């Protein structure tokens, strides 16, 4: 007899997902936020969601958006040459007649790439990569007083494509504190071929001079954001948040019409089994993902913070499913969900899975509130990514060639099956499949690493002691989970609430550098480091103790140490209180 999970997977019809992908591609080939095509797409999605029996509506929110303008770039020295280019969004324009800049090559554009280089008032040439992300490159360029930034594309020289880019760097809508951090810099994109040519000139010792006429503007706009809800039958107040981003550069098939089609097909499938789904599933299509940099997801967290804090059991982000040539399923997951993700995906695909450390990418806007997360897709091998100069989502990503031929139906079906399985497991689990034992192990290793590398310049013994204490409580929770069938319904609900509280306490201290109600800047450089709140202790240990910089950073690290220690202690208290109850 088939299980409910098997019946759900059997209901999947990839042709129906393809119907949605084709419609979005043909009718809204440029779904840029604020152009009107995003609203046409939103209305189509809401109509389809309602046809599947979901509650559906278009949410409206205001965001700080940008409109790309025009760019003209001419190489003046050492030779005269016109370069194809495209203006980035959220940039400073040049003067109306254009401006002249000396060009300096700075590699990936990370902090270390500026050592020994004078870029003040000059243009910098950067490789496009995710480490750091392009908005973070712009922020660093601006901090080093560069006047302009030129992004060469990934892929190879034979791919004469230009990427669309946004350089806002501030995640979501700015605040009085973050508004000034938006890079005040001219920004353009060029082909890989032209980028390698300019790179060779810069590295040859020649003085490279460019004339750039680049225009763009910023403005506040109201954007549409579709949301559908499938209500659970047993705990309707608890919900799983599932998302894909609505907006896209032209034509945006693998980024993200495939993800949009995947989510609509999931809604159709789950709608067939609505009377058997325990917890609610919220399906949301984020707008403002590309240009306004996660504006829709951050607004959602800001506006619905209390409900998310109290009731959201997890976050699944769906992006770039069904990519042509992708070979192996890989997923990023919060540590407490990494084992669940591995087992669930392996069960669905019957193959091995790569599970990586979750960092802040895409619309990962829920670190502050403490929601555990999973995001995955069939991905390219490291060898292919290297060959394409860092193109993890295909050399065509964010270009005019992200067309229907860049997707693969078989891969799309695999991606859809995994998403269905993962979502079903979380929505219907008796006890939420969180396991904090690996979180404790990771935190302990990271603390020991930082203590060693910094010479324990800020004493972290209180953190280590609290982690040991939490580890014992987590082991007891895991033992109880094995006997869940013996627990009452009231006890199970209290168990799940405790697991949520642990995640709320730990996630904010473990994954993010921002406060609970704020957001990190766009990029993953510091967030990919061990315990981002405490990683600067390494820098602190190398500073002169008699300097102002040392004294300021020392105070900050003390407070960050206390924040991490308090988070772990709070998690301990939640776990121990539940375990003490009968």
N, C-alpha and C positions, 0 to 999 in steps of 0.2 A: 504494500500500500504506500502510495506516495506521501511524503511529508508535505507540510504547508510550504516550506521553503522550495522544495522541488516543483510544486505546482506553480508557485510564483515565477520561478525561473523558466518553466515551460511556457508560460504565457507571453514571454518576451517576443516581440516581432520587430526585428531590426528594420524591416521595410517601412514600418510606420515611423520609426525615428528618421529614416532617410527622407520621408515625405516632408517632415518639418524642416530638415536641413536644406532641402531643395527650395522650399517656399521662402525661407529667410534669405538664402543666397540670391534668389531671383528677384524678390520683391523689396528687399532691404539690403542691397549690397554694400552700403556704407552706413552702418548703424552707429555713427559717432554720436556721442552724447550731445544733445541739444540741437541736432540738425533736423529733427522731425522724423527721420527714419527710425530712430529708437522708439518713438511713440507708436509708429505703425507696427513695429515688431511687438511692442508691449501689448497692444490691443489684440493682435493675433494670438499671442500666448495666453492671455486671459480668456479669450473665447474658447480656445482648445481646453484649457484647464476646467472651465465650467462644463464643457461637454463630457468630461470624465467624472463629473459629480463632485469636484472640489469646490470649496468656498474660494472665490478668487476676486481680486481687486487690483487696481493700480494705485500704489502709494505714490505720493508726490513729496519731493524734498528739494531744497535749494542748495546749490553748491557753487564753489568758486571754480569756474570752468575756463576754457581757453579755446580760441579759434586759430588754427594755423593760417598763415598768410602766404607770402611768397619769399623766395630766396634766389639770389643771383651771386655766384661765387666765381672770382677770377684769380688765377695764380699770376702774380706780377713778377716774382723773382724766385728762382733763377731763370725762369722762362715764362712766356706769356701763354696762358692756357685757360680755357673755360671748363669748369667742373659742373657736372650734374649734381643737384642737391635738393633737399627738401627741408623746410623749416620745422623745428621741433615745436611742441606746444608748451605753454607756460614759460616763455622766454622773454627777455628784454629785446626790443627791436634795435636795430642799428639806427643811425641818423638817416633821414630821408634820402640823402645822396650816397649812403653807404659809408663804411669805415674800413681803414687799412690796419691789418694786424700781422705781426710776426708770429709764425707757427712753431710750437714746441711739441714734440712727441712725448707722451707720458704713459705709454703702455696701457694697462688696464684701468688707469686712473684712480688707483687706490692711494692711501696716505703715503705709503713707502715709495710710490712712483714719483713723488714730487721732491724727494730728497736731492739737494744739490742743484735744483732747477729754479731759475728765476722766471716766473710766468706772469708777473704783475703786468696788467694791461695788454697781455698777449692772448693769442688763441692757442688752445691745447687740442691735440689730436689724440683720441682715445679708441681703444678696441672696444667693441660691443661685447659684453659678457654679463653674467649674473653675479660676479664677485669682483668689485661691487656692482650692484644694479645701476642701470643708467641714471636714474634720478639721483642716486647717491654719488655717482661720478660728478654730476653737475654741482651738487652741494660742496663736494671737496674742491672742485675747480674754483668755485666762487669763494670759498674760504681761503684759498691761496691767491686770491685777487686776480685770477684770470678774467679776461673780458669776454671771451667766447670759447665755445667748445664744439669740436667737430667729431661726430661719431661715424667711424667706418662700420660697414655692415659685417655680420658674420658670414658664414658660407665661404666660398672661394672666389677668386677673381673672375671665373667664368660665369658666376651668378651675378649679372649686372643689375642688382636690385638695390633699392633704398628702403630702409626701415622707417616706419612712422614711430615717433618717440614723444613722450611727455617728460618734462624735466622738473616737475613741481617739488619733488623731494619731501614735502610735508604730506603725511598720510591722512587723507580725508580733508575735511574743512579745517582751515587754519583758525587758531585762537590768537588773542593779543600777544601771547608768548611765542607762538610758532610762525606767525605771519612773516616776520622779518627773516626767517630761515629759508623762505622760498628763494632759490638761487636767482640772483639778479645778473643774468648772463645771457649772451646771444648763443643760440644753439641750432645746429643743422646736422642732418644726416647725409652721408655720401655712400657711394658703392664701395665694395671691398677692393675692387681694382684700383680706383682712385685713391683709396685710403692707403693701400700698400705702396703706391707711387709716391704719395706725400711722405709716408714713413721713411722710405729709402732716401728721399731728399734730406729730411731732417737728420737722419743718422749719418749721412755723408759729411756733415759739417757745413753744408751750404746754408746760407741764410734764406729761409723760406718766408715769402711775404704774400699775403692774400688781400684782395678787396672783397668785402662781403656786404651785400644789401639784403637784409633779412627783416621781414615784417610779420608780426603776430600780435594778437591782443588777448587780454584777459577780461572776463566778465562773470557776473553772478547770473545763474540760470536755474530755473525749476525743471527738474527731470522726472520722468515716469519710471516707476520700479514695480514690475508685476510680482504679486505674491499669491500663492495658492496654499490652502490648508486642507489636509486630510485628517479629520478628527479621529483620535483613538477611541477605543470602546471601553477600556478599563481605567486608564489614567489620562484622560484627554487634556488635562492641564500641563502634563509633562510633554515635551516635544523635542524632536530631532530636527536640527536646522540643516537643510540641504540647499546648495546654491550652485548657480552657474552665472557667468557675467553676460549681460544682455548686449552691451555696446561692443563695437568691433571696428577696426580699421578695414578698409576694403580688401576683398569681399568677406574676409574673416570666417572662412569655412572651418579650419581647425582651431581657430581662436576667435569666436567660440561657438559657431553654429552647431558643431558636432556635440558640444557640451549641452547646448540649449535643447537640441533634439533628444539627447540622452535623457534629460530631466523630464521632458514632456512624455516620453515613452514610459518612464518609471511611474509617473502620475497615472497614466492609463492603466498600467499593470496593477499597481497597488489599489486603484479604484475598484478593480474586480474582486478584491479581497478585503474591502473596507470593514466588514463586520468581524474580521479576524486580526486586525492590527491593534495592539494594546495601547500604544502611545501615539500622540499626534505627530504628523510629519509636516513641517513648514517648507514649502518649495519657493525660493526667492531668486529672482533674476536681478543681480546687482547691476546698477547703472553707474556711470562715472568711474568705471574700473580703469580705463586706459588713460584718459587725459587728466581727470581730476584725482586719480590715484586712490582707488578704494573708497571713493566718496560715499557710495551707496551702502556699503557694509558698515562703515564707521558711523554714518547717520543712523542706521538701524540699531547699532549697539547703543548709541547715545539716547535715542528716542525710546527704546524698549528695554533699557538696562535692567530694571527691576524684574521684569518677566523672564529675561534671559538668565539673570543671576539665580532666580528661584527655581526655574523649570526646565532650562535647556540641558539636555543630557549629552549632547555632542554636536559637532559641526562637520559636515561632509562637503567639500568643495570639488566641483566637477569642471575640469577645464582641459581642452585639447584632447578629447577622446578620439579614437579611431584614426590615428596618424599613419600615413603611408610609410612603410619601411621600418616602423618601430618593431622591436623584437621581444622585449621582456617586460613583464609587469613590475613596476616599482611604485612604492608608496612612501609618503612622509606621514608619520603618525606621532601623536603625543606618546610619551613613554608608557603611560598607563594603558594605552590602547594598542601598543605595538604588537604584543603577542596575539591579541584578538584579530588585528588586521592580517597578520601573517597566516593564522590558521584559517580564517574565513576566506581569504583570497586563494590560498592553496587548495582549499576544499572545492571552491567553485571552478578553478581553472585546472586542477590536478597537475600543477607544476610548481617549481620553487619560486619564491618571491623575494625581491630586495626590499627591506624595510629600513628607511633612513630616518635620521634625527629631524624632527620638525623644526623648521625655521620660519621666519615671517616672510612669506611670499604671497603673491596673488591677493586674495581678499581675506587674509588671515588677520581679522580685526578683533578677535575675541580673546586674546591673551590676557587683557586686563581683567575681564570678568571671570576668567578662569575656566573656559569651556574647552574640553579635550577635543582633538580634531584628527581627521584623516583626509588625506588628499592623494590620489594616485591615478595612474594611467599606464598603458603600455608605452615604454620609453625606448630611446635609442641607447645603444651601447656606448660606453666611454670612448671607444675607438672612433665611432662615427662622430660623436660630439667633438672630439679633438680634430678630426679631419675637416669638420665644418666650422672650425674656429669658435667653438663655444655655443653652437646653435642647438640647444637642448630640445627645442620644439620645431626643428626643421629650419633650413636656411631661408625658407619663405615666410617665416613668422613675422607678422606685422608689415608685410609687403603686399603689393598688388597681385602677387602670384599665390596667395593663400586661397586657392580655388578648389573646386570640387574634386579635381584630379589628385589633390594632395592628401586625400583621405582613403582609407581602406575599410571596406564594409566588414570583413572578417574581424579586424582589430576592433572596430566599433562594437560589434556584437560581444566580443570578449569584455571590453570595457563596460558595456551595459550590464552584462551578467554579474560582474564583480560589484558594481554599484548597487544593483538590486540585492545581492546577497548581504553586503555590508550593512545596508540600511535596514533590511528586514531583521538582521540579527540584533541591532541596537534597539529598534522599535519594539521588539517582542521578547527581549531577554527578561527572564525572571529576576535575576540579579545582574545589574549592569556589569559588563565584562571589563572592569577596570582592575588593573593589577599594579600597585604602586611599588612593588619590590624592586623592579628595575630602575624606577625613578630614584629610589633611595640609593641604589648602587651607583647610578650615574652621578648623583649629587655628591656622594662621598668621594668618588674618584676625582671629580672636578674640584672640590674643595682641597683635596690633598695636592693636586697639581698646582693650584694657585698658591697654597701655602709654601710649596717647595720653590716655585718660580719667583715668588715675591719675598722669600726669606721670612714669611709670616709677619710681614711688616704691620699688618692689621690682624690681630689675634682672632682666629676663626674656630677656636676650640668649642665655643658655645654652639656653633652650627653643627660641628661633627657630633657632639654629644646629643643634640636634638635629633639628628639623622639616625643615630643608633637607636634611640628611643622609638622613633617612628617606625623603623624597620621591624622591631618586635611587635608593635601593634598591627602593622600590615600583615605580618606572618599569621597572626591570630585571625585577622579578617579573612585571609585566604583559606584558612582551615575551616572557618564557618561557611564560606562560600561552597565548599565541597558538600556540605550538609544542608544546602538551601531547601531541599524537599521537605525537611523536618521543621522548617520555620513557618510561623503563622504569617498570614497576609500582612498584618500590621507590622510584624517584625521585619519582613522583607522590605516594606516601604521605608521603614526607618533605616535599614541597611543601605538602600539605594540613596537615601538622603545624605547619609554619612559619607558615602563615596563621592557624591557631588560636592560636599563641603570640603573634603580633602583636595579635590581637584581645584576648587575655587581658591583654596589657600596656597597651594604649591605652584600652580601654573604661573601666576603673576610674578613670583620670585624666581622661577626656574628658567622661563623662556623669554622674558621681556626686560627691557631697561626702563620702561615707562611706568607711571603710576597706574593704579587700578582703573581710573576713569579717563585716562589719556591714551595716546598712541605713540609708538616709536616712529622715527622718521623712516622714509622709504629706503629699503636696503637691508642686507643681511650680514654685513661685515662684522659688526660687533655682536649681532644676535647669533652668529654661528660659532662664537667663542664660548668657552666653558663659563657658565654662570655670568651672563653679560653684566649684571649689576656689580660683580666683584672683579671682573677681568682687568679693569684699570689698576688694580693693586700691583700688577707687574710693572706698569709704567711708573707708579708711585715709588717703587723700590729703587728706580734708577734716577730719580730726581734729587737735586741738592736740597737737603732739609732746611736750609736757610732761605729758600726762595718762597715767594708768594704762591707760585703754582703748586709747590709741594703742600703748603699749609692748607690751601683751599681743597685740593684733591684728597688730602688725608681726612679732612672733616667729612667730605662726601662719602668716602669709603667706609668710615665708621658708621655713618647712618645707613648705608647700603648693607653693611654687615648685620646691623640690627634688624633691618627689614627682612633679610633672608632668614635669620635665626628665628624671628617672630613668626614668619610664615610656616616654618617647619614645626615650631612649637604649637601653633594653633592647630595644625593638622593632627599632631599627637593628641591634643586635648579632645578634638572631635572623635577620633578613633577610640580613645580610651573611655570616653563617656559612653559611647554606644556599647562597647564590650562589657562595661560594668553593669549595664541594664539587663534585666531578665525578661 
